[in-house]
């Protein structure tokens, strides 16, 4: 299944689980925090495909969002396995870099993204894949958080 098909279904338990883990990861470092705190924003991150922003601003992942983690995953599973975003014409892009003090936060996000990352691996299950990546993820000192803001 390709990433576009996965991303279109944004109200699945998989995407909800990934959103919660993503929010825990960026808590306190969100480049779109002012919009989120205003309360009238549709926050779909880490989703990569957005519906039209007809009523309220909509937030989706930017092309460089979590690029450091994506690189680790794609080295193991192959290019294109991470659901990466394309730049959306007309979107405002905001980004920041956050330090990773506890790599377990990145592993938690990977575990939460089971079913959203295309699995082409020889591992028996998703947990064994994430365990295998633990050493590589431990080397990540910071990640890019990039958000595309679509306004009505």
N, C-alpha and C positions, 0 to 999 in steps of 0.2 A: 504494500500500500504506500503511495507516495505522500509526502508531507502536506501537499495541498489538500488532499482528501481528509487527512487527519485534522488539519487546521479548520476546515469548514465547519466541522461539528464542534463548536466551541462551548456547548453546554453539557458536555459529557462529564461523568465522574472523573475521568482522567485529566481533563483540562481543569476542573475545579480543584483537584488535588495538586496539580502543578502550580496553579495560581496561588494557593495558600503557601506552598513551599517557597515560591518566588517572593511573595510579600515578606515572609520571614527573613529571607536573604537580604533584601534591600531595605528593610525597616531602618529608618533613621538616615537613609542615604538616597532616597528617591528623588531623581531629578524633576519629577512632576508632582512633588508633594503638595504644592499649593493647590493644584487642581483637584487632587485626591481629597484633600482636607476640606475643600469647598463643598464636596458632597454631591455635586451634580455631574459627575464624570462617570463614564462607562469604562472601567479599567479591565481590559481583556488580557493584559500581559501575563504570561509570556507568549500569548497567542501571536501569530504572525500575519494573520489575515483579518482585516477589520470590515465590518459592515459599514455602510455609509453613516456618517455622523449627522443624523438629521435633527436630533433634539438636543443632545448634550455632547460636549467634547468626548472623544473616544481615544483611549490609550492602547497602543499595541507595541510590541517589541520593535526596536530599530534593527537595521542590518548588522550593526556591531554589538548588539546586546549579547552579553556573556560570551564574546568571541573566544576568550581564553579557555573556557570550559568546552565550548563547541569544538575547538581544535583538538583537545584531548580525546573527546568522544569520537570524532571523525578519523583520528589516527588509528583507532581500534576497530571501528565499525565500517569505515569507508566514507568518502566524501558524499555529502548530500543526505546523510542519515539524520542529522540534527535539523529540526524544523526552523530553518533560518528565514528571516524576513527580507523582503525586497524594499527598497526605498519607495514610499508611496508619494506620487506627485502631489504637491500642495500641502503635504504634512509638515508641521513644525517638528524639528528634531532637537531633543535635549539629551545630554549625556553627562555622565560623571564616572569617575573611577573609584571603586570602593576597595579598601583593604580587607583581606580575608584573614581574620584572626583565628578562626576555627574552621579548618577544611571540612569538618563534618557537615557544615551548612551546605556546601556544594554537593556532598554525597547525598544529603537529604533531598536536595532538588533533583538529582539524578534518579534516586529511587522513586520520587513522585512522578517523574516523567515516563515511567514504564508505560509502554503502549503508544507514546507520542514520538519517541525516537525509533526510527526504523531499525529493527534488530536483525542484522545480518551476521551475527556472531556465532562462533562455535561453542559458546558457553551454554551450559545446561539450562540456566535460568537467569533472569534479570539481576537478581541479588548477587550471583557469582560474578557477573560482569562488573557490577558496581564495586564489589570487593576487589576485583582485579585492578580497577582503575584507581583505587585508593592512594597508592604511592604517587601516581602521576598528578592526581588532584591535590595531594599534599604539597606539591611544588608550586601551586598557584598562589601567589602572594596578593594579587588584586584582580578584579574583574571589571570590565566595562559594563555599565548599565546605560543602555540607550533606549529612549522611548520616542515613538512617533505620536504626535498629537494631531488628531483629525478634528477640525472644528466645523460646526454646522454652518 
